[in-house]
Amino acid sequence: MNENRGPNPSKKVIQMLCVAAGGRCQFKGCNKKLFCDALEAKILNNSNIAHIIASSPEGPRGTEQSHQISAELDNIMLLCKDHHKLIDDFPETYTEAILKKMKFDQERLVSDLLDTMYYPKTEIVMLESKIKGCKEAHIDYGQAVKAVRKAGNNPMNMYGILLQINIQGNYKSPDYWKAAESGLEFNVMHNIEPLYKRYPDTILSVFPIAPIPLILKLGYILGDKRRINIYQKTRTPDTWEWLKEQATNSFETQKISCNSKSLKTALIISLTAEINIERVLRVYDAGIIYCIKAKRKGVDCISSEEDLKLFWQEYQKVCDLLKNIERCETIAVFPAVPVSAAFEMGRRYMPGIYPKMVIYDDDDGFVKTLTIGGESNVK
């Protein structure tokens, strides 16, 4: 036994080595798992802590520095028993330079592989505006953070971006919606566009509590050229997280010819609730009505991102029909939809291709609100 050895690495240094090596043998090409048995799947320590420069001047690759660097992290490798014996039996072949390169290359590879598990950062965008112009809206930032973490992202900062649209006046009046639209555009221009200029690849995670037309307009303004994730609130359980991973619903479209000579076309979207056609015809003289319906209606009609994808695929198919078959230039849209569907309706809209859409909202009767496509002002 050689008593002329330097100090042993501390427990902390050994732990740091095991982490850096990913629990694998660092000899080039080995990659053996050192803390479990491959056959029996038993947890065990089958590792050796090997010195690059021996802890004794008389040992393999030993030098006058042996005692000084014996316990340093840079001078030790994690090896299986076979390769520990190999490097010490043939120190002329496995020189200090070769072993240091093995250690460096293996630890860099482990780090690169782990970096692929890195949670990308996302900017949380919260849209708050009174429902029907009177019911206060508030988003819990902590719940938003929990939702993006569940989805595999980290928040960019501790605050997010808050888009608050506080409009006074008659919810049913054109002036109310002109002000709401202007407020939304101002908020996006001053809060989100500078972010994109500084960080063009920013991922947005949108959390809206606002009237459906305003959410639809936000989706339209942001568009589909960048990566954006949309979330929606559920009451039971109280969360912004998606409740399911797989598809839970399906969507279909019906075409209805009305007893009218009108050339106008309407689009009814009945997802959260059934919209009565007679109520639509009281405010809009449509000759043709397209109806997109959910097989299962209700507040949980879109419970997963797969549900949302199926919806906007159906929605885009109808938009193509309205433009290319019906030759519509303008249509009236009557949505009873969750916030995620409203946002995607705006975001997936194709300017210059789809008809201009005049959005109606229900407040004890349908009222004209915002326009998507064509001129931006309320008509």
ABEGO torsion letter per residue (X at the ends): XBABBBBBBBAAAAAAAAAAAGGBBABBGAGBBAABBAAAGBBBBABBBBBABBABAABBGBBAAAAAAAABAAABBBBBAAAAAAAAABAAABBAAAAAAAAAAAAAAAAAAAAAABBBBBBBBBBBBBBGGABBBBBBAAAAAAAAAAAGBBBABAAEBBBBBBBBEBAABAAAAAAAAAAAAAAAAAAAAAAAAABAABBBBBBBBBBAAAAAAAAAAAEAABBBBBBBBBAOBBBABBABABBABBBBBBBBBBBBABABBBBBBBAABBBBAAAAAAABBBABBBBBBBABBEAAABABAAAAAAAAAAAAAAAAAAAAAAGBABBBBBBBBBAAAAAAAAAABBBGABBBBBBBBBBGEBBBBBBBEEBABBX
